[in-house]
Each structure stands twice: as structure tokens, then as C-alpha cells.
């Protein structure tokens, strides 16, 4: 995607989790509305949008009330497996973030939105006072490697930009046991240095940054 402010019509997948740029998410698709959506995305090589659920469930129920974040992430399908006609297994990589300008629910229950892309985080070197976040993340990644996790199996894409505020902040947002509301809030923080500041606060509260 480009950094333009062009408005796009995007199908949405509200989830109880949050996808961040360069993050990886695995999904099992079995509802008709999403099976059709994924078929279309695969055929047309287009992304869909993942937004965090504020109210309601991921699976459609009668008379459900759904509300979701107005900031989401483009999900680009990188692996597709039609296990059965009514069951797809997919892997997606997070692209740019977007802001929802308007949304509607189709008769089949699928949400579509008019979205505006959010400019990608600028590359921002990590200042000394936040270096502990990068150092601790490196320990986590090194531990994964020792446990036999390959680069392809990591929960985020390579390269690992461990000297960049936005990249390090996003990886912690994925790894930490944050609430859906916290993840949603951090995704919407436009300044990557501030996002990393907030992450450090959480690491301090959990005692992780002192390990």
C-alpha cells in the first residue's frame, strides 16, 4: 500500500485480537461471509482489514451487537489452504494501519468500510532511555531461536529492526498479555517513540524490563 490519503473500500474482519504492521496472524475461516471474502481476496490479490472487537463475538449470532475499533490494519494473505470447501486456513501479514471513515454491514453479515490509510511509522532510532525495551526483546527472540523457532515460524516478519522504535513497540504489543483495549489504544498511537514509552511503562509494571 502507498502512503497516500486515498479512500478505499475494504472488507473487515473484527477479531478479539489486534494485528500490527509486520505482525503475523493465523486464522481458520469457516463462516460463509468470510469464506466468500477470503476467496475474493485470494483471487484479486487484495487485503482485508482486521479491527479489534470492542463488543460482540467473532462468530455471528442472532441479534448480536457489534462494535469495533475505528483503527485497523491491512491483512495481506501470505498462505492459503482450502482444507475443506467450508474451511480455510490462512496466514496473514500486517500491512499499514488505517482509519475507518464510515462502515456498513451487508445482508450476509460482512462489514465493509470506507478507510483512509495511516502513514507508516517513520524510522526512529531508539533513545538510550528506551534501549532496555530493545535489549529485552532481543533476549526473547534469542530464546525463541534456542527453543528451535525458525525465522519463518516467528510471530512477526523479518528483518528484525531492533533499533527502530516503531518495530520494537509493535512486537511488544503483540507479545505482552495486554487487554484488547490496550492493544487497540497502542495501535492508534501515531508517534512510535510515544508508543514505545507506553510499552516500557507496561514492562516496568510487570518487572520484565528488570530481568
C-alpha positions as a Markdown table, in Angstrom:
| # | Residue | x | y | z |
|---|---|---|---|---|
| 1 | Unk | 0.0 | 0.0 | 0.0 |
| 2 | Unk | 1.1 | 3.6 | -0.5 |
| 3 | Unk | 1.3 | 6.5 | 1.9 |
| 4 | Unk | -1.5 | 8.3 | 0.1 |
| 5 | Unk | -4.7 | 9.6 | 1.7 |
| 6 | Unk | -6.8 | 7.9 | -0.9 |
| 7 | Unk | -10.0 | 6.4 | 0.5 |
| 8 | Unk | -10.5 | 2.6 | -0.1 |
| 9 | Unk | -13.5 | 0.3 | 0.3 |
| 10 | Unk | -12.3 | -2.6 | 2.5 |
| 11 | Unk | -13.9 | -5.8 | 3.8 |
| 12 | Unk | -13.4 | -6.1 | 7.6 |
| 13 | Unk | -12.7 | -9.0 | 9.9 |
| 14 | Unk | -13.4 | -7.9 | 13.5 |
| 15 | Unk | -11.4 | -10.0 | 15.9 |
| 16 | Unk | -10.7 | -10.2 | 19.6 |
| 17 | Unk | -7.1 | -9.6 | 18.9 |
| 18 | Unk | -5.0 | -6.9 | 17.2 |
| 19 | Unk | -2.8 | -7.1 | 14.2 |
| 20 | Unk | 0.2 | -4.8 | 14.0 |
| 21 | Unk | 2.3 | -3.8 | 10.9 |
| 22 | Unk | 4.8 | -6.6 | 10.2 |
| 23 | Unk | 3.0 | -8.9 | 12.5 |
| 24 | Unk | 1.7 | -12.4 | 11.5 |
| 25 | Unk | -1.7 | -13.9 | 12.3 |
| 26 | Unk | -3.1 | -17.4 | 11.6 |
| 27 | Unk | -6.8 | -17.7 | 11.0 |
| 28 | Unk | -9.3 | -20.6 | 10.5 |
| 29 | Unk | -12.1 | -19.4 | 8.3 |
| 30 | Unk | -15.4 | -21.2 | 8.3 |
| 31 | Unk | -18.3 | -18.7 | 8.2 |
| 32 | Unk | -19.8 | -18.2 | 4.8 |
| 33 | Unk | -19.4 | -14.4 | 4.9 |
| 34 | Unk | -15.7 | -14.8 | 5.5 |
| 35 | Unk | -15.2 | -17.7 | 3.2 |
| 36 | Unk | -16.5 | -15.6 | 0.3 |
| 37 | Unk | -14.4 | -12.6 | 1.5 |
| 38 | Unk | -11.2 | -14.7 | 1.5 |
| 39 | Unk | -11.9 | -16.3 | -1.9 |
| 40 | Unk | -12.3 | -12.8 | -3.3 |
| 41 | Unk | -9.1 | -11.5 | -1.7 |
| 42 | Unk | -7.1 | -14.5 | -2.9 |
| 43 | Unk | -8.4 | -14.3 | -6.5 |
| 44 | Unk | -7.9 | -10.5 | -6.7 |
| 45 | Unk | -4.8 | -10.4 | -4.6 |
| 46 | Unk | -6.2 | -7.8 | -2.3 |
| 47 | Unk | -6.0 | -7.4 | 1.5 |
| 48 | Unk | -8.8 | -7.2 | 4.0 |
| 49 | Unk | -8.9 | -5.2 | 7.2 |
| 50 | Unk | -8.5 | -6.6 | 10.8 |
| 51 | Unk | -10.1 | -4.5 | 13.5 |
| 52 | Unk | -10.3 | -5.1 | 17.2 |
| 53 | Unk | -13.7 | -6.0 | 18.7 |
| 54 | Unk | -15.0 | -3.8 | 21.5 |
| 55 | Unk | -18.3 | -5.5 | 21.8 |
| 56 | Unk | -19.6 | -8.8 | 20.4 |
| 57 | Unk | -18.1 | -12.1 | 19.3 |
| 58 | Unk | -16.1 | -13.2 | 16.4 |
| 59 | Unk | -18.7 | -15.7 | 15.3 |
| 60 | Unk | -22.0 | -14.4 | 14.2 |
| 61 | Unk | -25.0 | -14.9 | 16.5 |
| 62 | Unk | -28.7 | -13.8 | 16.2 |
| 63 | Unk | -29.4 | -10.2 | 17.2 |
| 64 | Unk | -25.7 | -9.6 | 18.1 |
| 65 | Unk | -24.5 | -6.1 | 18.8 |
| 66 | Unk | -21.1 | -5.5 | 17.3 |
| 67 | Unk | -18.8 | -2.5 | 17.9 |
| 68 | Unk | -15.1 | -2.4 | 16.9 |
| 69 | Unk | -12.1 | -0.1 | 16.8 |
| 70 | Unk | -12.0 | 2.6 | 14.2 |
| 71 | Unk | -8.3 | 2.0 | 13.6 |
| 72 | Unk | -7.2 | -1.3 | 12.0 |
| 73 | Unk | -4.5 | -3.0 | 9.9 |
| 74 | Unk | -4.4 | -4.2 | 6.4 |
| 75 | Unk | -4.1 | -8.0 | 6.4 |
| 76 | Unk | -2.2 | -9.4 | 3.4 |
| 77 | Unk | -2.8 | -13.2 | 2.8 |
| 78 | Unk | 0.6 | -14.9 | 2.5 |
| 79 | Unk | -0.6 | -18.5 | 2.9 |
| 80 | Unk | -3.9 | -20.0 | 1.8 |
| 81 | Unk | -5.1 | -23.6 | 2.3 |
| 82 | Unk | -8.6 | -24.8 | 1.5 |
| 83 | Unk | -8.7 | -27.7 | 3.9 |
| 84 | Unk | -12.3 | -28.3 | 3.1 |
| 85 | Unk | -14.9 | -26.4 | 1.0 |
| 86 | Unk | -16.1 | -24.8 | 4.2 |
| 87 | Unk | -12.8 | -24.5 | 6.0 |
| 88 | Unk | -9.8 | -22.3 | 5.0 |
| 89 | Unk | -6.6 | -22.0 | 6.9 |
| 90 | Unk | -4.7 | -18.8 | 6.2 |
| 91 | Unk | -1.7 | -16.8 | 7.3 |
| 92 | Unk | -1.7 | -13.0 | 7.0 |
| 93 | Unk | 1.0 | -10.4 | 7.4 |
| 94 | Unk | 0.1 | -6.9 | 8.8 |
| 95 | Unk | 0.5 | -4.0 | 6.4 |
| 96 | Unk | -0.3 | -0.3 | 7.0 |
| 97 | Unk | -2.8 | 0.9 | 9.6 |
| 98 | Unk | -6.0 | 2.6 | 8.5 |
| 99 | Unk | -8.7 | 4.8 | 9.9 |
| 100 | Unk | -12.4 | 3.9 | 9.3 |
| 101 | Unk | -14.3 | 6.9 | 7.9 |
| 102 | Unk | -17.6 | 5.0 | 7.5 |
| 103 | Unk | -18.8 | 1.4 | 7.6 |
| 104 | Unk | -21.9 | -0.7 | 6.9 |
| 105 | Unk | -23.0 | -4.3 | 7.4 |
| 106 | Unk | -24.0 | -6.3 | 4.3 |
| 107 | Unk | -27.0 | -8.6 | 4.3 |
| 108 | Unk | -24.7 | -11.6 | 4.7 |
| 109 | Unk | -23.2 | -10.1 | 7.9 |
| 110 | Unk | -20.0 | -8.9 | 6.4 |
| 111 | Unk | -18.8 | -5.5 | 7.4 |
| 112 | Unk | -17.2 | -3.2 | 4.8 |
| 113 | Unk | -15.7 | 0.2 | 5.4 |
| 114 | Unk | -14.5 | 3.3 | 3.7 |
| 115 | Unk | -11.0 | 3.6 | 5.1 |
| 116 | Unk | -8.1 | 6.0 | 4.9 |
| 117 | Unk | -4.5 | 4.7 | 5.1 |
| 118 | Unk | -2.4 | 5.9 | 8.0 |
| 119 | Unk | 1.2 | 6.9 | 7.0 |
| 120 | Unk | 3.7 | 4.3 | 8.1 |
| 121 | Unk | 5.8 | 4.9 | 11.2 |
| 122 | Unk | 8.9 | 6.9 | 10.4 |
| 123 | Unk | 12.1 | 5.1 | 11.2 |
| 124 | Unk | 13.1 | 6.4 | 14.6 |
| 125 | Unk | 16.3 | 5.2 | 16.4 |
| 126 | Unk | 15.7 | 4.1 | 20.0 |
| 127 | Unk | 17.0 | 6.6 | 22.5 |
| 128 | Unk | 19.2 | 5.4 | 25.4 |
| 129 | Unk | 16.4 | 5.7 | 28.0 |
| 130 | Unk | 14.3 | 3.2 | 26.0 |
| 131 | Unk | 17.1 | 0.9 | 25.0 |
| 132 | Unk | 16.1 | -1.7 | 27.6 |
| 133 | Unk | 13.0 | -2.4 | 25.6 |
| 134 | Unk | 15.1 | -3.5 | 22.6 |
| 135 | Unk | 17.6 | -5.4 | 24.7 |
| 136 | Unk | 14.9 | -7.3 | 26.4 |
| 137 | Unk | 13.1 | -8.1 | 23.2 |
| 138 | Unk | 16.4 | -9.4 | 21.7 |
| 139 | Unk | 16.6 | -11.8 | 24.7 |
| 140 | Unk | 13.1 | -13.0 | 23.9 |
| 141 | Unk | 13.9 | -13.5 | 20.3 |
| 142 | Unk | 17.2 | -15.3 | 21.1 |
| 143 | Unk | 15.2 | -17.6 | 23.5 |
| 144 | Unk | 12.8 | -18.4 | 20.7 |
| 145 | Unk | 15.7 | -19.4 | 18.5 |
| 146 | Unk | 17.3 | -21.6 | 21.2 |
| 147 | Unk | 13.9 | -23.3 | 21.6 |
| 148 | Unk | 14.0 | -24.2 | 17.9 |
| 149 | Unk | 11.8 | -21.5 | 16.5 |
| 150 | Unk | 12.9 | -20.7 | 12.9 |
| 151 | Unk | 12.7 | -17.2 | 11.3 |
| 152 | Unk | 9.8 | -18.5 | 9.3 |
| 153 | Unk | 7.9 | -19.5 | 12.5 |
| 154 | Unk | 8.4 | -16.2 | 14.3 |
| 155 | Unk | 5.2 | -14.3 | 15.1 |
| 156 | Unk | 6.5 | -11.3 | 13.0 |
| 157 | Unk | 8.2 | -10.9 | 9.7 |
| 158 | Unk | 11.9 | -10.4 | 9.1 |
| 159 | Unk | 14.0 | -8.3 | 9.1 |
| 160 | Unk | 14.1 | -7.7 | 12.8 |
| 161 | Unk | 14.5 | -4.0 | 13.2 |
| 162 | Unk | 15.6 | -4.0 | 16.8 |
| 163 | Unk | 17.0 | -0.4 | 16.6 |
| 164 | Unk | 13.7 | 1.1 | 15.5 |
| 165 | Unk | 11.1 | 2.5 | 18.0 |
| 166 | Unk | 8.0 | 1.5 | 16.0 |
| 167 | Unk | 9.1 | -2.0 | 15.2 |
| 168 | Unk | 10.2 | -2.8 | 18.8 |
| 169 | Unk | 7.0 | -1.3 | 20.2 |
| 170 | Unk | 4.8 | -3.3 | 17.8 |
| 171 | Unk | 6.5 | -6.5 | 18.7 |
| 172 | Unk | 6.0 | -5.9 | 22.4 |
| 173 | Unk | 2.3 | -5.0 | 21.8 |
| 174 | Unk | 1.9 | -8.5 | 20.2 |
| 175 | Unk | 3.9 | -10.4 | 22.8 |
| 176 | Unk | 2.6 | -8.8 | 26.1 |
| 177 | Unk | -0.6 | -10.1 | 27.7 |
| 178 | Unk | -2.4 | -6.8 | 27.2 |
| 179 | Unk | -6.2 | -6.4 | 27.1 |
| 180 | Unk | -7.9 | -5.9 | 23.8 |
| 181 | Unk | -8.5 | -2.2 | 24.8 |
| 182 | Unk | -4.8 | -1.7 | 25.5 |
| 183 | Unk | -3.7 | -3.3 | 22.2 |
| 184 | Unk | -6.3 | -1.2 | 20.3 |
| 185 | Unk | -5.1 | 2.0 | 22.0 |
| 186 | Unk | -1.5 | 1.4 | 21.3 |
| 187 | Unk | -2.2 | 0.6 | 17.6 |
| 188 | Unk | -3.7 | 4.1 | 17.3 |
| 189 | Unk | -0.8 | 5.9 | 18.8 |
| 190 | Unk | 0.7 | 7.8 | 15.9 |
| 191 | Unk | 4.2 | 8.6 | 17.4 |
| 192 | Unk | 6.3 | 5.4 | 17.6 |
| 193 | Unk | 8.5 | 6.9 | 20.3 |
| 194 | Unk | 5.5 | 7.5 | 22.5 |
| 195 | Unk | 4.2 | 4.0 | 21.8 |
| 196 | Unk | 7.5 | 2.6 | 23.0 |
| 197 | Unk | 7.4 | 4.8 | 26.1 |
| 198 | Unk | 4.0 | 3.3 | 26.9 |
| 199 | Unk | 5.3 | -0.2 | 26.3 |
| 200 | Unk | 8.2 | 0.5 | 28.7 |
| 201 | Unk | 5.6 | 1.5 | 31.4 |
| 202 | Unk | 4.0 | -1.9 | 31.0 |
| 203 | Unk | 7.3 | -3.7 | 31.1 |
| 204 | Unk | 8.2 | -1.9 | 34.3 |
| 205 | Unk | 4.9 | -2.7 | 35.9 |
| 206 | Unk | 5.4 | -6.4 | 35.0 |
| 207 | Unk | 9.0 | -6.4 | 36.1 |
| 208 | Unk | 10.1 | -7.6 | 32.7 |
| 209 | Unk | 12.5 | -4.8 | 31.9 |
| 210 | Unk | 14.5 | -5.6 | 35.0 |
| 211 | Unk | 15.1 | -9.2 | 34.1 |
